[in-house]
Amino acid sequence: MPNTQKAIKATYFSIIGNTLLAVIKGVAGYFGNSYALIADAIESTTDIFASFLVLFGIKYSNKPPDENHPYGHGRAEPLITFLVVGFLIASAVFIASESFHNINTPHELPKPFTLFVLGAIILWKEISFQIVIKKSIETKSSSLKADAWHHRSDAITSIAAFIGISIALFFGKGYEAADDWAAIVASVFILYNCYKIFRPALGEIMDEHLYHDLENEIKRISNEVTGVICIEKCFIRKAGMKYHVDLHVMVDGNKSVKEGHDIAHCLKDTLRNELFELGHVLIHIEPNFESIVL
């Protein structure tokens, strides 16, 4: 539950920040003659809806297991991540298409004050990214990670707009479309980030083994439990903020069924106590007869 609350608070932080920035960008872009800022404002508006999706996904994925969902509802989170990636892709396509349109549309040079607005936005967005990405790492939330990259993508589009407006102001008439070209470059970066977010979420849905550090930690803890000879197999799959683990554990083949059962319970309790991110832990006992042969 502490991880869930951390993720929810981080999502509310994103919603409030994106709402304020969407208004600021829209007003500054309109009065500052910057199409890049207006496109940026629209992208921030989609971020608001994406953050609401993340909030829903986090709350739903942390519902307790029930009769129809014995492993919980964690798989809802990567599905929400796919939707968030869809928002990012739509934003990138919209920004690029609008920029291409504006390149062929005569318009005035952007106002110098837009650079100060963009500078503040870039700083705030990078701070927001660092805050939310830290929470996503702490909570192991894939959808929160996607939300964090929304902040980074927003910072990238703002940096591109800053560069474009600076070029337009420095070179003057004839370079009015510089901020539009900058927005197109930014849209390419956003699409690249979409892949970086989508790939691990897809791996989570497909039960791809991506958790080698956690596997090593599980093996280290297991080998310290009395009665465990070694770990023969360790399978890990992620669902929401939890990791479900299947272990094949080697024990002395001379031990009784009850002794093997007690070792399994002791191992399970030890792992759950030391690794709070674990969900279901299924332990299969394998007999080892090497000590008998010797």
N, C-alpha and C positions, 0 to 999 in steps of 0.2 A: 504493500500500500504506500509506503513512503516514496517509492519510485514513481508510482502512479501520480501522486500529488505533485511531485517535482515536474513531471511531464505536463500535467494540466496547467500548472502555474506558468511554465515556459510558453505554452500555447496561448494563454491569455495575454501574456506579454507581447507575443507576435501580433495578435489581433489588434490590440490597442495601438501598438507602434505603426502597423501598416495602415490603419484607419487615419491616423494623424498625418502620416507621410503622403498618403494618396491625396488628401485635401491640399497640403502644402505644395506638392508637385503640380497639381492641376492649376491652382491659382497662379503660381510662379510661372508655369509654362504658358498660360493664357496671356498674362500681362507682360511676359518677357519674350514673346514671339519665338518660343523654343518648342518645336515639334517633338524633339527628343524627350523633353521634360513631360510633355503631355502624354506621350507614349509610355513613359516611365510611370506616370500617375495611373494609367489604365492597368499597367502590369501590377502595380501595388494593390489595385482594386481586386484583381484576380487572386492576389496573395491573401486577401482577407477571407475570401470564400474557401481557399485552400486550407487556411489555418482552422476554420470552423470544421472542415472535413477531418483534419488531424485531431481536433478536440473530440469529435464524435468517435473516431477510430480508437483513440486511447481509452476513452470511457467504456466503449462497447467491448473492446478486446480484453479488458480486465474484469469483465463479469465472471463470477465464479462458475465452475463446471456445473452442468446439470445432466439430466438423464440423456438428452440427445447430444450433448457436447461434453463427454467425459474428460477430454483434454482441455476444456475451457474454450474461450472464444478468441484466442490470440491470433489466429490466422486472419482475422478481420484487419489487423494493422497493416500487413503488407499489401492487402487489397486496396486500402485507403491510400497507401503510398503510390500505387499505380495511378489512382485518380489525381493525386497531387502532381505527379509527373505529367499527366495529361494537361493539367492547368499550365504547367511550365511550358510545355510544347506549344500550346495554344497561344500563350503570351509571346513566345519567341516568333511564331509565325505572324501574329498580328503586328508586332513591332516592325518586323522586316517588311511586310507588305505595305504598311502605312508609310514607312520610310521611303520605299521605292516610289510610292505615289507622290510624296512631298518633294522628292528630288526634282520631279518634273513640274512642280507647282511653284511659280514665283512667290517669294515671301521675303519679309524684311530680315535684317540681321537680328540675332538674339540680343537681348539687353544684357549689359555687363553684370547686373546684380544677380542674374541667374547662376553665375559661377559661385557666388557666396552661398547661395541656397544649396547648390549641388555639393559643395565642399562639406557643409554640415550634414547633408544626407549621407554622403559616402562614409563619413566618420561614424554616424549613428548606426548605419547598416552593418558596418564591419563589427562594431561593438555588439550589435544584436546577434550577428552570426556566431561570434565567439561565445556568447552566453548560452544560446540555444544548442549549439553543437556540443558544448560541454555537458549540458543536461541530457542530450541524446546519448552520449557515451556513458554517462552515469546510469541511465535508465535502460540502456540497450534497446531504445525505441527507434525502429526504422522510419516510421512516419514523422517522428520529431526530427530525425536527421534530414529528411526531405524538406521539412519546414525550415530548418537552419539554412539549407542550400538555397531556399527561396530568398533569404536575406543576402546571401553571398551573390546570387544572381542579380538581385536588385542593386547591390553595390557595383557590380560589373557594368550594368547598363548606365548607372550614374557616372561612373568613371569615363565610360565611352562618350557620354553626353558632355561631360566636362572638357574632354580633349577636343571634341568636335566644335563646341561653342568657342573654346579658346582659339582654335584655328580660324574660325569664321570672324571673330573679333580682331584677330591680329592681322589677317590679310585683307579684311574688309569686303567691299562689294565684289560679287562674283563667287564668293565662298559661303553663301548663305546655307548651302546644302551640306556643309561639313558635319553638322550635328546629326543629320539624317544618315550619312554614311557611317558615322560612329555608332548609331543605333543598330545598323545592320550587322556590324562587326560584333556588337554586344549580343545580338540574337544568336549568333553562331556559338558563342561561349555558353549561353544558356542551354542550347541543345546538347552540348558536350556534357554539361552538368547533369542533364536529364538522364543520360546514359549511366553516369556514375551513381546516381540515386537508384535507378531502375534495376541495375545488375544485381546488387545484393538482395533486394526485395524479391526478385525472381528466384534467386538461390534459396531464399527462405521458403517460398511456396513449393519449390521442387525438392525440398529436403536435401539440398546440396551441403556437403560437409565443408564448412568454412571456418571452423572454430578450433583450430589446432592448439591455440594457447589454452583454451578452456579444457581441452582433452588432456593436455599435459598436466594441468593442475589437478584434474580429477584422478589421474593415474598416480600422481605424487601423494595425494591425500589417501587414496585407497591402499597403497602399499605400506602405509604406516598403521593400518588397522590390523589388530591381532587376528591371526587366522588366514589372512589373505596372502597367498603366495605370489600371485601376479594378476594383472588384468589381461585377459586374452583378447577381448574386443571391447571397443567403446564407440557407440554410435550416438551422435548428438543431432537434434533437430530443434530449430527455434520456432516459437509461436508467440508473437507479441513480445513481451519483455521477459519471457521465461524460456528456459532451455530444458527440453525433455531428453532424458538420458537412458540408454539401454546398455547395460554392462554384463559381460561374461567374465566371471571371477573364478580363478583357479584356487581350490582349497585342497587340503590333504584328503585323499580318497578314502582313508581309514575312518574319517569322521562320520558320525551318524547323521541322519536326515535332520534331526533337531539341531545338532551342532552347526550344520551348514546353514540352516534357517536362521539361527541366532547370529551368525557371522554376517549374513546378508542384511539383517535388520540393523545390526551395529554399523555396518558400512553405509547403509542408506541414511541413518540418522546423522552420522558424522559428516557426510557430504552435504546434507540439507542444512546442517548447522553452520558449516564453514563457507558454503557457497549459496548465498541467499537467492541468487538468480535462477536456481534450479527449480523446475516444476516436478513432473513425474520422474521418478527414478526406478527403473525396472532392473532387477538384478537376477541373472541366471547363474546358478552355481555349477561349475565344471570340476569333476574329480581329477586330482593329480596323483598318479601312482608311482612316480619316480622314486619317492622316498621309500616305498614298499619294496621295490625291486632292489634298491641299494641295501 
